[in-house]
Amino acid sequence: MQGKGLIKVFLVLIALVCILQFWFFIPTNRIENDAHDYATQMAGADSGVEYKMARARYLDSLSSETVFSIPLIKKFTYAELKKQQLALGLDLKGGMSTVLEVDLEDFLKSVAGRNAKNPNFIKALEQAKEERKTSQSDLVTLFTEAYREIAGPNQLNKVFARAEILGDITNDTEDGVIARALRNKANETVGLTFRMLKERIDRLGVTQPNISLDANRDLILVEMPGIDNPQRARQYLQANAQLEFWDVYRNTDGGISQAFMEADNKLKSILGAAGSSTEMDTVYKEKYDELGNVIDSVLTVVPKSSVSDSTSGPLLSLMTLNTGTLPGTTMALVDKSNKNYVTELLAKEEVKSVFPRNAQFMWSYKPTQDEAGNFTNQYELYLIKGNTEEPAPLDGEVVTSAQQSVNPVNGQVEVTLRMNAKGAKKWAEMTTKAASEGNREIAIVLDDEVVSAPRVNEAITGGSSSISGNYTVEEAVDFSNILEIGKLPAKTKILQESTVGPSLGKANIEKSITSLLLGFGMVVIFMIGYYAGGGIVSVLALF
């Protein structure tokens, strides 16, 4: 037979490729079995939240470790081996499918600068956001069309004439030119957000995720097969990672306690005059798991005045002021169900006027813990020295590396940060000042929530710092990964989310294997029965 030697060569090559692929599977299968055993031992069961978290923790710890090597050729990590294997989609493996929208509202406000307060700009943006709910077009295009409709033709230059990021925009630039420049910059922002989000997901440890960008509508589709912790993935996808360092007030600082009393009296007068007794409010009573995640909630409608009594007004009746039993930076404790309403009250101009001008309120990143270490539904209220009109003294742009660590003294899980030269200098200035002024605290803020507010005992001049906040190992790893990648250029919000179980795929796989074995068995029987010795040879070749 001609070409017999060539056929043998191809046969050997195919066999080697098959053996190599099989050897790719063996190390990952062994590690996943070890992860199963570890998680079962830690959780005391082979299912449930604790089991999934322990399993994910074990696999995360080995994701960058070398687990297989071909001498003199290449070494493979667990993550690299998983990428070499056949990808199983959501239908076969189960997992999480999410559609994210890149929110360009802040992008438009940032480009407009001070002109973002222009009444026509505000009206056009609100109209565009409302139309976006039913339109297939993007927010930037809808905004420019709405502004033209509201303000008239060729009026966009009044808003964006000073926007250097758009190029040479003058008072005579036509709407079409400005609209194209806005869309081009928006495309750059969306593309960078997509790339950084993709890097985040890679660090999440999801094997073979499917991530695609719909640039025409600023949408990102994320499919994560085999995801064990949807809540963890949800935080990864939506965290903006805006890290900031702020000076913070203490409740004992002059005038702070009196300001709360005065604000409460003003609100009592204002809401009473407005007939607040008939105004209704919706509150959620929520239940939490051991990690502080919401697992259930009940919506309740109550009169806003029902939270008041004869001695306390609308504000103080919703909070427990710090009387010295809490850390000095904690102004008050507020129930989760009342956070939104308290935020609304504190944002009123009459209330803001009684507090320091350079101040803003922020909530704690997590609820407080009781003496047994269990999470409550009480959140801490902080008063930051600074406002939204000015940047933070120090932010995450100066962070060069972040990694999870364990404090050798108290055993707490921390995130250790390293800063560049500029950040190290500013951090030394902030900590020197805080230490010299009575060992004051500095608030570490992530996405407008206070992660921790540690007291500064001495100046930190080495450009490094540690952040602690009752983290689990998973949270510290996620936090450090997000910070190391950096702040997303634009916020993302989940438009659609679904969690798919692997039950259907599992049943299909079982049926397919059964069909394969039956078919192969019938072929073997026929070939051997009909061709005898030749059939045996052909079956071996087929195998």
C-alpha positions in Angstrom: 0.0 0.0 0.0 1.5 3.3 -1.1 2.0 6.0 1.6 2.0 3.4 4.3 5.0 5.0 6.0 3.3 8.4 5.9 0.2 7.0 7.5 2.3 5.5 10.3 3.9 8.9 10.9 0.5 10.6 11.2 -0.7 7.8 13.5 2.2 8.3 15.8 1.8 12.1 15.8 -1.9 11.8 16.6 -1.2 9.3 19.4 1.4 11.6 20.9 -1.1 14.6 20.8 -3.8 12.5 22.4 -1.4 11.3 25.2 -0.2 14.9 25.8 -3.8 16.1 26.1 -4.5 13.2 28.5 -1.5 14.2 30.6 -2.8 17.7 30.7 -6.0 16.4 32.4 -4.3 14.2 35.0 -2.7 16.9 37.1 -5.8 19.2 37.1 -8.0 16.2 38.0 -5.7 15.3 40.9 -5.7 18.9 42.2 -9.5 19.2 42.0 -9.8 15.9 43.9 -7.5 17.3 46.6 -9.5 20.5 46.6 -12.7 18.4 47.1 -11.1 16.5 50.0 -9.8 19.7 51.6 -13.2 21.5 51.3 -15.0 18.5 52.7 -12.7 18.4 55.7 -13.0 22.1 56.3 -16.8 22.3 55.9 -17.7 18.9 57.3 -19.8 18.3 54.1 -19.3 18.0 50.4 -21.8 20.8 49.5 -23.0 24.1 50.7 -21.5 27.6 51.0 -18.6 26.7 53.3 -17.6 23.8 51.0 -17.6 26.0 47.9 -15.6 28.7 49.5 -13.0 26.3 50.9 -12.7 24.6 47.5 -12.3 27.9 45.7 -9.7 29.0 48.3 -7.7 25.8 47.7 -7.8 26.2 43.9 -6.9 29.9 44.1 -3.8 29.1 46.2 -2.6 26.8 43.4 -3.7 28.7 40.3 -0.2 30.2 39.8 1.8 27.2 41.0 3.6 24.9 38.6 1.8 21.6 38.7 3.1 19.9 35.5 6.2 20.3 33.4 7.7 18.9 30.2 11.5 18.8 30.8 13.4 21.4 28.8 10.3 22.5 27.1 7.6 24.2 29.3 6.2 24.4 32.8 2.5 24.6 33.3 0.4 26.2 36.2 -3.0 24.9 37.1 -4.6 27.8 35.4 -2.6 27.2 32.2 -3.5 23.5 32.1 -7.2 24.3 32.5 -7.0 26.6 29.5 -5.5 23.8 27.4 -8.5 21.6 28.0 -11.8 21.4 26.2 -14.0 24.2 27.4 -17.3 23.2 28.9 -20.0 25.9 28.6 -22.8 26.8 30.9 -25.0 24.1 29.5 -22.6 21.3 30.4 -20.9 22.7 33.6 -23.4 25.2 34.9 -22.3 28.6 36.1 -23.2 32.3 35.8 -24.2 34.4 32.8 -24.2 38.2 33.2 -24.9 41.2 30.9 -23.1 44.3 32.1 -23.6 47.9 30.9 -20.7 50.3 31.0 -22.3 53.3 32.6 -21.1 56.4 30.8 -23.1 58.9 32.9 -20.1 59.8 35.0 -18.0 60.0 31.8 -20.2 62.7 30.4 -20.2 64.6 33.6 -16.4 64.4 33.8 -15.9 65.7 30.3 -18.4 68.5 30.9 -16.7 69.5 34.1 -18.4 72.5 35.8 -20.9 72.7 32.9 -22.4 69.4 34.1 -24.6 71.6 36.4 -26.1 73.3 33.3 -29.9 72.9 33.5 -30.0 71.8 29.8 -27.2 69.3 30.4 -29.0 67.8 33.4 -32.4 67.6 31.6 -30.8 66.0 28.5 -28.9 63.4 30.5 -32.1 62.4 32.5 -34.0 62.1 29.2 -31.2 60.0 27.6 -31.1 57.7 30.7 -34.9 57.2 30.5 -34.8 56.5 26.7 -31.9 54.1 27.2 -34.2 51.7 29.0 -36.1 50.9 25.8 -33.6 52.0 23.1 -31.0 50.0 21.3 -28.8 53.1 21.0 -26.0 54.1 23.4 -26.2 56.7 26.1 -23.8 59.2 24.5 -25.8 59.2 21.2 -29.1 59.6 23.1 -27.6 62.4 25.2 -26.4 64.4 22.2 -29.8 64.0 20.4 -31.7 65.0 23.6 -29.5 68.1 24.1 -30.0 69.2 20.5 -33.8 68.8 21.0 -33.8 70.7 24.3 -31.2 73.5 23.7 -31.4 73.8 19.9 -28.9 73.0 17.2 -25.2 73.7 17.6 -25.4 74.4 21.3 -23.2 71.5 22.6 -20.2 73.7 22.3 -21.5 75.7 25.3 -21.0 72.6 27.4 -17.8 71.0 26.0 -15.8 74.0 24.7 -13.3 73.7 27.5 -13.1 69.9 27.3 -9.4 69.4 26.3 -9.9 65.7 26.1 -12.1 66.1 23.0 -9.5 68.1 21.1 -9.9 71.5 19.6 -13.5 72.4 20.5 -14.5 76.1 20.1 -17.7 78.1 20.5 -18.2 77.6 16.8 -17.8 73.8 16.7 -20.9 72.1 15.3 -22.9 69.4 17.2 -21.9 66.6 14.8 -18.1 67.2 15.4 -18.6 67.2 19.2 -20.9 64.1 19.1 -18.2 62.2 17.1 -15.5 63.3 19.5 -17.6 62.2 22.5 -18.4 58.9 21.0 -14.7 58.2 20.1 -13.6 59.0 23.7 -16.5 56.9 25.0 -15.3 54.0 22.9 -11.8 54.3 24.3 -13.3 54.3 27.9 -15.5 51.3 27.1 -12.7 49.3 25.5 -10.3 50.0 28.5 -13.0 49.0 30.9 -13.6 45.8 29.0 -9.8 44.9 29.0 -9.4 45.6 32.8 -12.6 43.7 33.6 -11.3 40.8 31.6 -8.1 40.8 33.6 -10.1 40.9 36.8 -12.1 37.8 35.8 -8.9 36.0 34.9 -7.7 36.6 38.4 -11.0 35.4 39.9 -9.8 31.9 39.0 -12.7 31.1 36.6 -11.4 28.6 34.1 -12.3 29.3 30.4 -14.6 32.3 30.9 -16.4 33.7 27.8 -16.2 37.5 27.7 -17.4 39.6 24.8 -18.0 43.2 24.1 -21.0 44.8 22.3 -19.3 48.1 21.5 -22.4 49.5 19.7 -24.4 49.4 22.9 -21.6 49.5 25.5 -22.6 46.1 26.8 -20.3 43.3 28.1 -21.4 39.7 28.2 -19.7 37.5 30.8 -20.2 33.7 31.0 -18.3 32.0 33.9 -18.7 28.2 33.8 -18.4 26.4 37.1 -18.5 29.5 39.3 -19.1 28.5 42.9 -19.8 31.8 44.5 -22.0 34.2 42.5 -21.9 36.9 45.2 -18.1 37.0 45.0 -18.3 37.2 41.2 -20.9 40.0 41.4 -18.7 42.1 43.6 -15.7 41.5 41.2 -17.7 42.6 38.2 -19.2 45.8 39.7 -16.5 47.1 42.1 -15.2 50.3 40.7 -12.0 50.0 42.9 -11.7 53.7 43.7 -9.3 53.6 46.6 -8.9 56.8 48.6 -7.3 57.9 51.9 -9.0 60.7 53.8 -8.6 62.4 57.2 -11.6 61.8 59.4 -13.4 63.5 62.2 -13.9 62.1 65.7 -17.2 62.3 67.5 -15.4 64.2 70.2 -14.2 67.0 67.9 -15.7 70.4 68.8 -19.2 71.0 67.6 -19.8 67.5 66.0 -22.2 66.2 68.6 -24.0 69.5 68.8 -24.4 69.5 65.0 -26.3 66.2 65.1 -28.7 67.7 67.7 -29.2 70.9 65.7 -29.7 68.9 62.5 -32.3 66.8 64.2 -34.2 69.8 65.4 -34.1 71.4 62.0 -35.5 68.3 60.4 -38.2 68.0 63.0 -39.3 71.5 62.1 -39.0 71.0 58.3 -40.7 67.7 58.1 -43.4 68.7 60.5 -44.2 71.8 58.5 -44.3 69.7 55.3 -46.8 67.3 56.8 -44.4 64.4 57.1 -47.0 62.5 59.1 -48.6 61.3 55.9 -45.4 60.7 53.9 -44.6 57.0 53.5 -41.3 55.2 53.2 -40.2 51.7 52.2 -37.7 49.8 54.4 -36.2 46.4 54.1 -35.7 44.1 57.0 -32.8 41.9 56.0 -31.2 38.7 57.2 -27.5 38.0 56.9 -25.2 35.0 56.7 -22.0 34.5 58.6 -20.1 36.6 56.0 -22.4 39.6 56.2 -24.1 38.9 52.9 -27.9 39.4 52.5 -29.7 36.1 52.2 -33.3 37.3 52.6 -35.3 40.5 52.9 -38.8 41.7 53.5 -40.2 44.9 52.1 -42.2 47.0 54.5 -44.1 50.3 53.9 -44.2 52.6 57.0 -44.9 56.3 57.6 -41.7 58.2 57.8 -43.0 59.9 60.9 -43.5 56.6 62.6 -39.7 56.4 63.3 -40.0 59.6 65.5 -41.0 60.0 69.0 -41.6 63.0 71.3 -37.9 63.4 72.2 -36.0 62.5 69.1 -36.6 64.0 65.6 -36.5 62.2 62.2 -32.7 61.8 62.3 -31.7 60.8 65.8 -34.6 58.4 66.1 -33.0 56.4 63.3 -29.5 56.1 64.7 -27.6 55.3 67.9 -25.1 58.1 68.5 -21.6 57.2 69.7 -21.4 58.0 73.5 -17.9 56.7 73.9 -18.4 53.0 73.7 -17.5 52.9 70.0 -14.3 53.8 68.1 -13.9 57.6 68.1 -14.3 57.9 64.3 -17.8 56.2 64.4 -20.4 59.0 64.5 -23.4 56.6 65.0 -24.8 53.2 64.2 -27.7 52.9 61.8 -29.8 49.9 60.9 -29.4 48.6 57.3 -33.0 49.2 56.5 -32.7 52.9 57.4 -29.4 53.7 55.6 -31.0 55.1 52.5 -33.4 57.3 54.4 -30.7 58.6 56.7 -28.5 59.3 53.6 -31.4 61.3 52.2 -31.8 63.3 55.4 -28.1 64.1 55.7 -28.0 65.3 52.1 -30.5 68.1 52.8 -28.9 71.6 52.5 -30.4 72.5 55.9 -28.6 69.6 57.5 -25.3 70.0 55.7 -25.1 73.7 56.8 -24.7 72.7 60.5 -21.7 70.4 59.9 -18.2 71.5 58.8 -18.2 72.8 55.2 -15.3 70.4 54.2 -17.1 67.3 55.3 -19.0 64.3 53.8 -20.7 61.3 55.4 -19.8 57.8 54.4 -20.9 54.3 55.6 -18.8 51.4 56.7 -17.9 48.8 54.1 -19.4 46.0 56.3 -21.9 45.8 59.2 -20.5 45.6 62.8 -19.9 42.4 64.6 -21.2 41.3 68.0 -19.1 39.9 70.8 -19.4 36.4 69.3 -18.0 37.7 66.0 -21.3 37.4 64.1 -22.4 40.2 61.7 -25.2 42.4 62.8 -27.4 44.7 60.7 -25.8 47.9 62.1 -23.6 50.0 59.9 -21.2 52.7 61.1 -21.5 56.3 60.0 -18.3 58.3 59.4 -17.7 62.0 58.8 -14.8 62.5 56.3 -12.7 65.6 56.1 -13.3 66.5 52.5 -16.2 66.8 50.0 -17.1 65.5 46.6 -16.0 68.7 44.9 -12.3 68.0 45.6 -10.1 64.9 45.1 -8.9 62.8 48.0 -5.4 63.7 49.4 -4.2 60.3 48.3 -5.8 57.7 46.0 -5.3 54.3 44.5 -3.4 55.6 41.5 -0.2 55.6 43.6 -0.5 51.9 44.5 2.0 49.7 42.6 1.3 46.4 44.2 -1.2 44.8 46.6 -1.3 41.4 48.1 -3.1 39.4 50.8 -1.1 38.7 54.0 -1.7 37.7 57.6 -0.7 39.9 60.5 1.9 37.9 62.6 0.8 39.7 65.8 -3.0 39.3 65.8 -3.5 36.8 63.0 -5.9 39.1 61.1 -6.1 38.8 57.3 -4.8 42.1 55.7 -4.1 43.6 52.4 -0.5 45.0 52.1 0.0 47.9 49.7 3.1 49.3 48.1 3.1 52.9 46.7 5.3 54.7 44.2 7.6 57.5 45.2 4.9 60.2 44.8 2.4 58.2 46.9 5.1 57.3 49.6 5.9 61.0 50.0 2.2 62.0 50.4 1.5 59.1 52.7 4.4 60.1 54.9 3.0 63.6 55.1 -0.5 62.4 56.0 0.7 59.9 58.7 3.2 62.4 60.2 0.5 65.0 60.6 -2.0 62.4 62.0 0.5 61.1 64.5 1.6 64.6 65.7 -2.1 65.7 66.2 -2.9 63.2 68.9 -2.5 59.9 66.9 -5.6 60.7 64.8 -7.1 58.2 62.3 -7.0 58.0 58.6 -10.0 56.6 56.8 -9.3 54.1 54.0 -12.2 54.3 51.5 -13.1 51.9 48.7 -15.9 53.0 46.3 -17.2 55.6 48.9 -17.3 53.1 51.7 -15.0 53.1 54.7 -13.1 49.8 54.8 -11.2 50.8 58.0 -10.0 53.9 59.9 -6.8 52.9 61.7 -5.2 55.1 64.3 -1.7 56.4 63.2 0.8 55.9 66.1 3.8 57.0 64.1 4.8 58.3 60.7 4.9 55.8 57.9 7.8 56.7 55.5 8.5 53.5 53.6 5.6 53.8 51.1 3.8 50.8 52.4 0.7 50.2 54.5 -1.7 47.4 55.5 -5.4 47.5 55.4 -7.5 45.4 57.7 -11.3 45.1 57.8 -12.4 41.7 59.2 -11.6 40.1 55.8 -11.8 36.5 55.0 -8.9 35.1 52.9 -11.1 35.2 49.8 -12.1 38.8 50.3 -8.5 39.9 50.9 -7.3 38.1 47.7 -10.1 39.7 45.7 -9.5 43.1 47.2 -5.7 42.9 46.5 -6.4 41.7 42.9 -8.8 44.5 42.2 -6.5 47.2 43.6 -3.5 45.9 41.7 -5.4 46.0 38.4 -6.6 49.5 39.2 -9.8 51.6 39.1 -12.1 50.9 36.2 -12.4 53.9 33.8 -16.2 53.7 34.0 -18.7 52.0 36.4 -20.4 48.8 35.4 -23.9 47.7 36.4 -25.6 44.4 35.9 -28.5 44.5 33.5 -29.3 40.8 33.4 -28.0 37.9 35.4 -28.8 34.2 35.4 -27.3 31.2 37.3 -27.5 27.9 35.4 -27.2 24.5 37.0 -25.3 21.7 35.4 -28.1 19.1 35.8 -29.2 19.2 32.2 -25.6 19.0 30.9 -24.8 16.2 33.3 -27.8 14.2 32.0 -26.7 14.8 28.4 -23.2 13.8 29.1 -24.3 10.5 30.7 -26.6 9.7 27.8 -23.8 10.5 25.3 -21.3 8.2 27.1 -23.9 5.4 27.2 -24.5 5.9 23.5 -20.8 5.9 22.7 -20.1 2.7 24.7 -23.1 0.9 23.1 -22.1 2.0 19.6 -18.5 1.1 20.1 -19.4 -2.3 21.5 -21.6 -3.1 18.5 -18.8 -2.1 16.1 -16.4 -4.3 18.0 -18.7 -7.3 17.9 -19.5 -6.9 14.2 -15.8 -6.4 13.1 -14.5 -9.3 15.1 -17.5 -11.6 14.1 -17.3 -10.8 10.4 -13.5 -10.3 9.9 -12.1 -12.5 12.6 -8.3 -11.7 13.0 -8.5 -8.7 10.6 -11.4 -7.4 12.7 -9.3 -7.5 15.8 -6.6 -5.5 14.1 -9.1 -2.9 12.8 -10.6 -2.6 16.3 -7.2 -1.9 17.8 -6.5 0.7 15.1 -9.9 2.3 15.8 -9.2 2.4 19.5 
